[in-house]
Amino acid sequence: MERSSPHLDIPRATMKSPRRFCWRERTEKVNWRMLKALDLADVVRRGDPTLLEPYALHVTFARLPATATARDPGDRDAWFVVRVLQLAIEYLLFMRARDGDVLDSLGQELQQCER
């Protein structure tokens, strides 16, 4: 039986299989009022990344202007960078959820082994 790791003696078959990743369509309008209300200095001062989560989720799935329609090359480049960040955040969110599933499976295995 295939093992999940040389350090963990847990059969891979008992772990939940990860969901398949696919990009989600961006359908939400950008809520500029919400974004302007974000006090970044306060977020940094508190050192609490969970304060950013609702904003990051909103920006990640917001529908942005097409970079091809921007007239100014600087605007085009800025929107391109934001789009890259959207995709990166979406993938990181997927990985976080998948890692949570794996940790749950490992926790269940550990509980069964301790019985």
Backbone as a printed PyTorch tensor [residue, N CA C, xyz], in Angstrom:
tensor([[[  0.8450,  -1.1830,   0.0000],
         [  0.0000,   0.0000,   0.0000],
         [  0.8850,   1.2380,   0.0000]],

        [[  0.5670,   2.2220,  -0.8380],
         [  1.3560,   3.4420,  -0.9410],
         [  1.2030,   4.2830,   0.3180]],

        [[  2.2940,   4.8370,   0.7900],
         [  2.2850,   5.6620,   1.9930],
         [  2.3060,   7.1340,   1.6060]],

        [[  1.7120,   7.9820,   2.4620],
         [  1.6240,   9.4000,   2.1550],
         [  2.9380,  10.1270,   2.3660]],

        [[  3.7770,   9.6220,   3.2430],
         [  5.0270,  10.2950,   3.5430],
         [  5.9500,   9.3120,   4.2320]],

        [[  7.2580,   9.4400,   4.0230],
         [  8.1630,   8.5510,   4.7330],
         [  8.1590,   8.8150,   6.2380]],

        [[  7.7150,  10.0020,   6.6490],
         [  7.7130,  10.3610,   8.0650],
         [  6.4030,  10.0040,   8.7550]],

        [[  5.3580,   9.8120,   7.9820],
         [  4.0500,   9.4730,   8.5350],
         [  3.6410,   8.1230,   7.9880]],

        [[  3.3390,   7.2100,   8.8460],
         [  2.9750,   5.8750,   8.4140],
         [  1.4620,   5.7770,   8.2440]],

        [[  0.9230,   6.6270,   7.3810],
         [ -0.5170,   6.6670,   7.1600],
         [ -0.7840,   6.3090,   5.7070]],

        [[ -1.5900,   5.2980,   5.4560],
         [ -1.8810,   4.9280,   4.0710],
         [ -2.5640,   6.0710,   3.3270]],

        [[ -2.1150,   6.3320,   2.1210],
         [ -2.6810,   7.4040,   1.3120],
         [ -4.1540,   7.1460,   1.0110]],

        [[ -4.5460,   5.9030,   0.9010],
         [ -5.9270,   5.5680,   0.5580],
         [ -6.9170,   6.0520,   1.6120]],

        [[ -6.4560,   6.2430,   2.8560],
         [ -7.3780,   6.6770,   3.9030],
         [ -7.5450,   8.1900,   3.9300]],

        [[ -6.6990,   8.9160,   3.2110],
         [ -6.7960,  10.3680,   3.1900],
         [ -7.8130,  10.7930,   2.1400]],

        [[ -8.4970,  11.9170,   2.4040],
         [ -9.4310,  12.4450,   1.4180],
         [ -8.6570,  12.8510,   0.1770]],

        [[ -9.2030,  12.5370,  -0.9750],
         [ -8.5260,  12.9580,  -2.1920],
         [ -8.7920,  14.4440,  -2.4090]],

        [[ -7.7730,  15.1910,  -2.8390],
         [ -7.9570,  16.6280,  -3.0230],
         [ -8.9130,  16.9160,  -4.1680]],

        [[ -9.6650,  17.9940,  -3.9910],
         [-10.5400,  18.4270,  -5.0800],
         [ -9.6720,  18.8950,  -6.2360]],

        [[-10.2230,  18.8350,  -7.4010],
         [ -9.5160,  19.3140,  -8.5900],
         [ -9.6350,  20.8300,  -8.6360]],

        [[ -8.5340,  21.4960,  -8.9110],
         [ -8.5260,  22.9550,  -8.9580],
         [ -9.0050,  23.4440, -10.3180]],

        [[ -9.8210,  24.4740, -10.3080],
         [-10.1790,  25.1730, -11.5420],
         [-10.4520,  26.6330, -11.1840]],

        [[-10.1500,  27.5180, -12.1010],
         [-10.3300,  28.9470, -11.8630],
         [-11.8030,  29.2900, -11.8070]],

        [[-12.1620,  30.1500, -10.8890],
         [-13.5430,  30.5990, -10.7440],
         [-13.7440,  31.8750, -11.5580]],

        [[-14.9070,  32.0070, -12.1270],
         [-15.2230,  33.1990, -12.9050],
         [-15.3370,  34.4060, -11.9780]],

        [[-14.8600,  35.5390, -12.4410],
         [-14.9580,  36.7840, -11.6700],
         [-16.2610,  37.4750, -12.0620]],

        [[-17.2150,  37.5250, -11.1450],
         [-18.5260,  38.0700, -11.4750],
         [-18.9310,  39.2400, -10.5840]],

        [[-18.2480,  39.4300,  -9.4690],
         [-18.6420,  40.4740,  -8.5250],
         [-18.1230,  41.8390,  -8.9680]],

        [[-18.9480,  42.8590,  -8.7640],
         [-18.4900,  44.2220,  -9.0240],
         [-17.5390,  44.6320,  -7.9050]],

        [[-16.5500,  45.4390,  -8.2450],
         [-15.6290,  45.9400,  -7.2250],
         [-16.3940,  46.8930,  -6.3160]],

        [[-16.3240,  46.6430,  -5.0220],
         [-16.9710,  47.4950,  -4.0300],
         [-15.9260,  48.4910,  -3.5280]],

        [[-15.8260,  49.6070,  -4.2340],
         [-14.8050,  50.5980,  -3.9040],
         [-15.0510,  51.2120,  -2.5320]],

        [[-16.3060,  51.3610,  -2.1490],
         [-16.6180,  51.9360,  -0.8290],
         [-16.0420,  51.0500,   0.2790]],

        [[-16.2370,  49.7500,   0.1510],
         [-15.7040,  48.8230,   1.1450],
         [-14.1740,  48.8890,   1.1710]],

        [[-13.5650,  48.8830,  -0.0120],
         [-12.1030,  48.8940,  -0.0780],
         [-11.5140,  50.1870,   0.4800]],

        [[-12.1720,  51.3100,   0.2080],
         [-11.6740,  52.5930,   0.7180],
         [-11.7850,  52.6840,   2.2340]],

        [[-12.6830,  51.9090,   2.8230],
         [-12.8560,  51.9230,   4.2800],
         [-11.7630,  51.1300,   5.0030]],

        [[-10.9920,  50.3640,   4.2670],
         [ -9.9310,  49.5540,   4.8700],
         [ -8.7950,  50.4510,   5.3470]],

        [[ -8.4720,  50.3510,   6.6060],
         [ -7.3740,  51.1170,   7.1970],
         [ -6.1450,  50.2030,   7.2500]],

        [[ -5.3130,  50.2930,   6.2250],
         [ -4.1460,  49.4110,   6.1420],
         [ -3.1710,  49.6320,   7.2960]],

        [[ -3.0250,  50.8770,   7.7170],
         [ -2.1260,  51.1500,   8.8480],
         [ -2.6050,  50.4130,  10.0960]],

        [[ -3.9160,  50.3640,  10.2940],
         [ -4.4780,  49.6480,  11.4410],
         [ -4.2260,  48.1440,  11.3190]],

        [[ -4.3740,  47.6150,  10.1180],
         [ -4.1260,  46.1830,   9.8940],
         [ -2.6760,  45.8530,  10.2340]],

        [[ -1.7550,  46.6820,   9.7560],
         [ -0.3320,  46.4510,  10.0180],
         [ -0.0380,  46.6090,  11.5080]],

        [[ -0.5950,  47.6380,  12.1260],
         [ -0.3520,  47.8890,  13.5500],
         [ -0.8440,  46.7160,  14.4030]],

        [[ -2.0140,  46.1920,  14.0760],
         [ -2.5680,  45.0670,  14.8450],
         [ -1.8530,  43.7570,  14.5510]],

        [[ -1.2830,  43.6500,  13.3660],
         [ -0.5940,  42.4130,  13.0000],
         [ -1.5370,  41.2310,  12.8590]],

        [[ -2.7730,  41.5080,  12.4860],
         [ -3.7920,  40.4620,  12.3960],
         [ -4.2230,  40.2800,  10.9390]],

        [[ -3.6840,  39.2730,  10.2610],
         [ -4.0300,  39.0840,   8.8510],
         [ -5.4940,  38.7200,   8.6190]],

        [[ -6.1870,  38.2490,   9.6510],
         [ -7.5980,  37.9010,   9.4530],
         [ -8.4430,  39.1340,   9.1550]],

        [[ -7.9520,  40.3090,   9.5360],
         [ -8.6720,  41.5440,   9.2060],
         [ -8.7320,  41.7550,   7.6920]],

        [[ -7.7390,  41.2620,   6.9870],
         [ -7.6800,  41.4350,   5.5330],
         [ -8.5180,  40.4220,   4.7650]],

        [[ -8.8800,  39.3300,   5.4100],
         [ -9.5150,  38.2320,   4.6790],
         [-10.7520,  38.6400,   3.8770]],

        [[-11.7170,  39.3680,   4.4460],
         [-12.8850,  39.7130,   3.6220],
         [-12.5200,  40.5950,   2.4280]],

        [[-11.5330,  41.4480,   2.6050],
         [-11.1060,  42.3160,   1.5080],
         [-10.3810,  41.5090,   0.4380]],

        [[ -9.5230,  40.5970,   0.8750],
         [ -8.7930,  39.7460,  -0.0730],
         [ -9.7590,  38.8740,  -0.8670]],

        [[-10.7550,  38.3250,  -0.1850],
         [-11.7460,  37.5050,  -0.8850],
         [-12.5070,  38.3370,  -1.9120]],

        [[-12.8740,  39.5400,  -1.5140],
         [-13.6150,  40.4020,  -2.4410],
         [-12.7720,  40.7300,  -3.6730]],

        [[-11.5470,  41.1610,  -3.4510],
         [-10.6800,  41.5290,  -4.5730],
         [-10.3770,  40.3150,  -5.4440]],

        [[-10.1950,  39.1690,  -4.8190],
         [ -9.8570,  37.9560,  -5.5650],
         [-10.9300,  37.5990,  -6.5850]],

        [[-12.1890,  37.7650,  -6.2170],
         [-13.2670,  37.3310,  -7.1010],
         [-14.0190,  38.4890,  -7.7560]],

        [[-13.4370,  39.6810,  -7.6930],
         [-14.0680,  40.8420,  -8.3310],
         [-13.7640,  40.8590,  -9.8280]],

        [[-14.7190,  41.3430, -10.5730],
         [-14.5660,  41.4970, -12.0250],
         [-13.8120,  42.8030, -12.2690]],

        [[-12.6620,  42.7040, -12.8840],
         [-11.8190,  43.8700, -13.1340],
         [-11.9200,  44.2950, -14.5920]],

        [[-11.5560,  45.5420, -14.8600],
         [-11.5200,  45.9650, -16.2630],
         [-10.5180,  45.1150, -17.0440]],

        [[-10.8310,  44.8570, -18.2780],
         [ -9.9060,  44.0950, -19.1220],
         [ -8.6470,  44.9250, -19.3440]],

        [[ -7.4990,  44.2970, -19.2010],
         [ -6.2440,  45.0360, -19.3670],
         [ -6.1000,  45.5660, -20.7870]],

        [[ -6.6990,  44.8910, -21.7490],
         [ -6.5820,  45.3200, -23.1420],
         [ -7.3230,  46.6270, -23.3980]],

        [[ -8.3130,  46.9610, -22.5650],
         [ -9.0890,  48.1760, -22.7900],
         [ -8.4650,  49.4020, -22.1360]],

        [[ -7.4820,  49.2090, -21.2810],
         [ -6.8280,  50.3470, -20.6300],
         [ -5.9830,  51.0940, -21.6570]],

        [[ -6.1490,  52.4020, -21.6930],
         [ -5.4120,  53.2080, -22.6800],
         [ -3.9920,  53.5050, -22.2260]],

        [[ -3.8480,  53.7950, -20.9640],
         [ -2.5400,  54.1440, -20.4100],
         [ -1.7510,  52.8640, -20.1300]],

        [[ -0.5240,  52.7620, -20.6570],
         [  0.2750,  51.5530, -20.3940],
         [  0.4870,  51.3040, -18.9000]],

        [[  0.5880,  52.3630, -18.1110],
         [  0.7350,  52.1960, -16.6640],
         [ -0.4980,  51.5580, -16.0520]],

        [[ -1.6820,  52.0020, -16.4980],
         [ -2.9280,  51.3940, -16.0200],
         [ -3.0110,  49.9380, -16.4520]],

        [[ -2.6370,  49.6870, -17.6830],
         [ -2.6820,  48.3190, -18.2160],
         [ -1.7770,  47.4060, -17.3840]],

        [[ -0.5890,  47.8940, -17.0780],
         [  0.3460,  47.1000, -16.2710],
         [ -0.1760,  46.8880, -14.8530]],

        [[ -0.7630,  47.9280, -14.2740],
         [ -1.2940,  47.8110, -12.9080],
         [ -2.4290,  46.7920, -12.8550]],

        [[ -3.3580,  46.8510, -13.8170],
         [ -4.4590,  45.8880, -13.8330],
         [ -3.9480,  44.4720, -14.0800]],

        [[ -2.8930,  44.3530, -14.8860],
         [ -2.2990,  43.0380, -15.1270],
         [ -1.7480,  42.4640, -13.8190]],

        [[ -1.0460,  43.2880, -13.0570],
         [ -0.4840,  42.8300, -11.7780],
         [ -1.6070,  42.4330, -10.8180]],

        [[ -2.6610,  43.2240, -10.7670],
         [ -3.7890,  42.8860,  -9.8920],
         [ -4.4000,  41.5580, -10.3280]],

        [[ -4.5210,  41.3290, -11.6130],
         [ -5.0840,  40.0690, -12.1230],
         [ -4.2000,  38.8820, -11.7250]],

        [[ -2.8850,  39.0580, -11.8420],
         [ -1.9630,  37.9970, -11.4140],
         [ -2.1580,  37.7180,  -9.9260]],

        [[ -2.2830,  38.7690,  -9.1320],
         [ -2.4950,  38.5940,  -7.6930],
         [ -3.8330,  37.9150,  -7.4040]],

        [[ -4.8660,  38.2370,  -8.1770],
         [ -6.1550,  37.5510,  -8.0170],
         [ -5.9840,  36.0440,  -8.1750]],

        [[ -5.3050,  35.6540,  -9.2350],
         [ -5.1290,  34.2280,  -9.5080],
         [ -4.2700,  33.5650,  -8.4310]],

        [[ -3.2360,  34.2660,  -7.9860],
         [ -2.3680,  33.7090,  -6.9450],
         [ -3.1400,  33.5180,  -5.6430]],

        [[ -3.9380,  34.5060,  -5.2700],
         [ -4.7190,  34.3910,  -4.0340],
         [ -5.7410,  33.2680,  -4.1560]],

        [[ -6.3820,  33.1680,  -5.3140],
         [ -7.3630,  32.0930,  -5.4920],
         [ -6.7060,  30.7270,  -5.3150]],

        [[ -5.5320,  30.5590,  -5.8870],
         [ -4.8420,  29.2770,  -5.7530],
         [ -4.4210,  29.0280,  -4.3020]],

        [[ -3.9470,  30.0590,  -3.6250],
         [ -3.5700,  29.9020,  -2.2160],
         [ -4.7830,  29.5470,  -1.3490]],

        [[ -5.9300,  30.1320,  -1.6490],
         [ -7.1520,  29.7790,  -0.9180],
         [ -7.5160,  28.3160,  -1.1470]],

        [[ -7.3710,  27.8610,  -2.3740],
         [ -7.6310,  26.4570,  -2.6910],
         [ -6.6890,  25.5490,  -1.9030]],

        [[ -5.4030,  25.9050,  -1.8930],
         [ -4.4180,  25.0870,  -1.1880],
         [ -4.6880,  25.0800,   0.3140]],

        [[ -5.0930,  26.2200,   0.8620],
         [ -5.4070,  26.2820,   2.2930],
         [ -6.5790,  25.3590,   2.6140]],

        [[ -7.5990,  25.3800,   1.7770],
         [ -8.7580,  24.5100,   2.0010],
         [ -8.3590,  23.0430,   1.8710]],

        [[ -7.5450,  22.7450,   0.8730],
         [ -7.1070,  21.3610,   0.6730],
         [ -6.2430,  20.8910,   1.8370]],

        [[ -5.3440,  21.7560,   2.2890],
         [ -4.5050,  21.4010,   3.4350],
         [ -5.3530,  21.1650,   4.6770]],

        [[ -6.4180,  21.9540,   4.8290],
         [ -7.3280,  21.7400,   5.9560],
         [ -7.9810,  20.3750,   5.8830]],

        [[ -8.3660,  19.9580,   4.6780],
         [ -8.9570,  18.6250,   4.5020],
         [ -7.9530,  17.5360,   4.8670]],

        [[ -6.7120,  17.7190,   4.4410],
         [ -5.6670,  16.7360,   4.7460],
         [ -5.4270,  16.6800,   6.2510]],

        [[ -5.3660,  17.8460,   6.8940],
         [ -5.1590,  17.8690,   8.3450],
         [ -6.3150,  17.2010,   9.0840]],

        [[ -7.5320,  17.4330,   8.6130],
         [ -8.6860,  16.7620,   9.2250],
         [ -8.5510,  15.2480,   9.1090]],

        [[ -8.1580,  14.7800,   7.9350],
         [ -7.9870,  13.3370,   7.7290],
         [ -6.8970,  12.7820,   8.6370]],

        [[ -5.8030,  13.5120,   8.7380],
         [ -4.7090,  13.0610,   9.6000],
         [ -5.1380,  13.0410,  11.0650]],

        [[ -5.9140,  14.0360,  11.4660],
         [ -6.4180,  14.0690,  12.8360],
         [ -7.3200,  12.8880,  13.1350]],

        [[ -8.1650,  12.5310,  12.1810],
         [ -9.0420,  11.3740,  12.3620],
         [ -8.2270,  10.0900,  12.4540]],

        [[ -7.2080,   9.9810,  11.6140],
         [ -6.3320,   8.8010,  11.6600],
         [ -5.6320,   8.7100,  13.0100]],

        [[ -5.1580,   9.8420,  13.5020],
         [ -4.4690,   9.8620,  14.7890],
         [ -5.4040,   9.4390,  15.9140]],

        [[ -6.6300,   9.9400,  15.8780],
         [ -7.6020,   9.5500,  16.9040],
         [ -7.8800,   8.0550,  16.8600]],

        [[ -7.9750,   7.4980,  15.6670],
         [ -8.2210,   6.0620,  15.5450],
         [ -7.0300,   5.2570,  16.0560]],

        [[ -5.8330,   5.7510,  15.7980],
         [ -4.6280,   5.0450,  16.2590],
         [ -4.4960,   5.1050,  17.7800]],

        [[ -4.9780,   6.1770,  18.3880],
         [ -4.8590,   6.3420,  19.8360],
         [ -5.8810,   5.5160,  20.6000]],

        [[ -6.8820,   5.0190,  19.9300],
         [ -7.9270,   4.2280,  20.6100],
         [ -7.4500,   2.8510,  20.9450]]])
